[in-house]
Amino acid sequence: MSIRTLTVFNWNFENNGGGNATKWRRAHEKVRRMKPDLGFRQEMWGADMDEHKGVLKAELAEQTAHRLDYAGYRPEVRTEDAGPAAPEHAPYDRIITTRRRPCVPWAWIEQAKPGAVIVVPIGGGVARLTVALDGSATGRFLPQSVMAVGAAVPSPRLALLQDEDVVPSSTCKPMVSVLDRLQFVLSVALPGHRRCTWTDENGQVEAAGLWMPDGSMMRADVKPRTVRQMGPRLLRKVIAEMDDALPAGDLDPADFGLTVTRSRQRVWFRDPDGAGWDLPTAWSSR
């Protein structure tokens, strides 16, 4: 029996050119030179490069279908912007996505068989859910983290926090350390947030910043322990409440789970009835 070797790669296109047209094209050229048989993506391919991404996705999808067929596998390969539904082939035994989402599209639950497994990246982790007979789905996050939520440079909007009208407030919490400890938690609880740090000449962290798509932002300084914030959400309060609700020490993503029903998606810690928070389920109705 002959053995056919497949070249499979895992690539994060956002961190390898997302937002920069030149780097984005170089990243895709590198993938082409690899001539992969199958690829897994960690993030949307060049989400801000609409004039190119459709052509490249169609091209790579065609190559993938051809190589899988050569290897003896004939799945249906589509080129779509990760739509939440494909009812013509339902019900499904497995639904697996590699695109990070803020919550689980309800259409996936509706189109899955009882006992089906759904695997979806949410925030900085991957949730593995099993669909129950009553139409709900529940499961835990896998131990491995997908990616850290970060940014290379501070958002220019953070400079607004230095305005004299934004009064710093003191805090007993070491907020910079808290942000590090809650990195996975915040990636799930605050979808789309970005963060950065400021360092002194010796490379020691002086402050950390965090901002949201809705304009909420905060800056936490190490010495003195102060916080400046502005925007529609009081991020300091949200972060402090989560820190208080969870035990001290390092947090393992595998200790967190997710339960999905039609009306609610709740992340919980260790036990479905334990500490937790709701995901933005309005998004999942798309």
N, C-alpha and C positions, 0 to 999 in steps of 0.2 A: 504494500500500500504506500503510495507516494504521500509525502507530507508537504503541505503548502503553508508557507510562513506569511502571516499578515503583518503589515506595518500599521500600528495603532498609536495615536498620539493624543495627548491632553493639552489644551492650549487655552490661555486666557487672553483673548484679543483686546479686552479693555485695557489691561495693564501692559500690552505690547503694541501700543499705537492708537488706542481709542482717544479721540479728540485731537490727534495730530495726523494730518493727511499723509505726510511723508513717511512717518513711522508705521502708519497703518498699512500703506502699500508694501513697505519692506517686509512687514510681518507676513502678509499674504504671499509674497514672493518666496519667502523662506518656507512656508508650508507647501507651496507648489514644488519646490526643489526636493522636498522630502518624499514626494510621490506617495502619500499615505494611502492605505487601503481603507482605513476607517479613522475618523477623528471625533473626539469629544470636546466640546467647547464649554468653558466655564462661564462665559458671559456673552452678551450679544455681540456679534461681529460688527465692529465699526458702527455703533448705533447712530453716530452723527454723520455718517458718510452715505446718505441716502442715494446719491448718484452712482455709487459703486457697489453697495452691498448686495443689491438684487442680482446683478450680473454674476458676482463672485459666488453667492450662495447657490444660484442655479447651476453654475459650472461645477462646483464641488459636489453638489447633490447628484449630478449626472455621473461624475467620476466614481462616487461612492457606490451608487447602484450598480454600475458596470463591474466594479471590483468585487463587490459582495456576490454578484451573480457568478463571477468566475470562481469564487471560493465555494459555490454551492448553496448560497443563501439568496432568497428572492423576496425580501420584504418590500413593502410599498415605501418609496422614498418621495417625500414631498418637499417643496420649497415654499414655506409659509413663514409669517412672522409670529410663530409660536401661538397660533390660535388655540383657544381652550377646548374646542370641541371637534370631533370627527365622528358624528353619529352613525354614518353609513356602515361602519365596521363594528359598532358596539353590539354586545357588551364585551369589555376587555378583561383579560386576566392580569395584565401588568400595564402600568402607565409610568413611564420614566422620562423625565425631562432633565436637561442640563442647563436650562436657563433659570437663573435666580429669580424668584418671585416673592412678593410681600405676603402672599397667602395662597391657598389652594383653590383653583377655579372649581366652583361647584359642579360645573358640567362634567368634570372628570369623575366625581363621585357618582353622578347619575348614570354615567356610561360604563361604570365598572361593575363586575359581577360581585356578589357576596364572597368574601374571601380573597378578592383581588388585592394586589399590592401596588401602592402608589409611592414612587420615590421622587422627591422634589427638593431642590435647594431653596432654602428660605434664609435670608440673611447670610450669616457666615457659617451655616450648617446645612446638613442634608436630613430631611425628615423621611422616615420609612413608615408608611401608614398601611393598615389593613382595613378593608371595607367590611362592615358588619351587616347582618341581615336587616337591621332597621334602617339602613341607608346612611348611617354615620360612618366615620373613619377615625381611627386612632392609632397612635404608635409613638415611637421615640426618635430623637435625633441620633444620628450615627456619631461615634466618638470622634471621627476625623472632622476637622474644620476645612471649609472650602477655601476661604480667603479672608484676610483681614480687611475691614472697611477703613480706608485711609485716603489721604490725599498728599501729593508731593509738596504743595505749597498752600499756605492759608488762603481762605477765601478773602478777596478784597473787602467784602462786606464786614468782616470781623473788625476792621479798623473803626467801624461805627461804635464799637464797644468802648473805645477810648474817649468818646465824646464826654465832655464835662457833665452832660445831663444824665449819663448812665452812671449811677452811684454804685461802687463796689460794695458788696455785703460780705461780712466775715463768716466763716464756717468752721466748725470743729472737725469736719470730715476732710481727709487728704484727697480732695476731688480728683487730682491727677492720677493717683494710685487707684482710686475707685473706677475711673474710666478704663484703666488697663484691666482691672479684675473683671469688669462687666463687658468686656469687648464682645464676646459672643452674644450675651444677653441683649445688648443694645443693638447689635446688628439685626436681630429679629424684631425687637420691640420698637425700634425707630427706623423703619425702612427708608432707605435713601439718604441717611445721614452720612456726613463726612467729618473727619477729624484731623487734627494736625498738632504739632508740638513746636514750642520755641525753646532753643537751647542757648546756654551761655558760651563763652569762649573756650571753656573746658569740655563742652559737649554734654553738660548736665542739663536736664530738662527744667526749665523755669516756669513754663505754663503749657496748658493744653487747650485747644479750641475745638468746638463741635458746632456744626450748623446743619439745618434741615432745609429741604426744598421749599417749605412754607415760609421761610424767612426767620424762623426761630434760631437763636444762636447763643452761645455762652463761651466765656473764657475763664478758666480756673488757674489761678497763680499758686505756686508752691510756697513762696515766702513774700509777703504774708499770705496766709490761707484766705484768699478772697475769691469771689465769683462776680463776674459782670454778665448780664444777660439781657436780651430783648427779643421781641417777637411775640407771636400769638401763643406759644407754649412756653411755660416756665420749665425749662429743661433741668435746672438744678433740682426742682421739686420731684420731677419724674425720676431722675437718676438716684436721688437720695432715698426715695420710697422703695425702689427696687433693691438698692443696697441693703436697706434695713430688713426687707422681706426674705433675703437669702442668707444662708449661713456664711460665716467668715471663712476665708481661705479660697483656694483655687476652685473654679467651677468647671465641671466636665460637661460638655454638650450632651453626653449620653444620659445625664441625669434629668434632662428636659424632654418633655413629650408634647404632643399636639393632638387635640380632639377636634374634629370637624363635623358640624351639623349644618343644616340648611340656614339656620339663623345666627350661628356663632362659630368662631374658630378660636379656641383657647389654648395658649401655651401654658404648660404647668411644670412644676419642679417636683420630681420624684414620684408624685402621686397625682392622679387626675383631680383630686379634691384639694390639692395643696396650693401653695402660693403660685400665682400666675397672672397672665394678662391676656386681653383679647387682641386678635389680629384685625386689620381693616377689612372686614368681610364684604364691604360694598364693592371692593375691587374684584372679588371673585365671581360676581354675577355677570361679568363681561363675557 
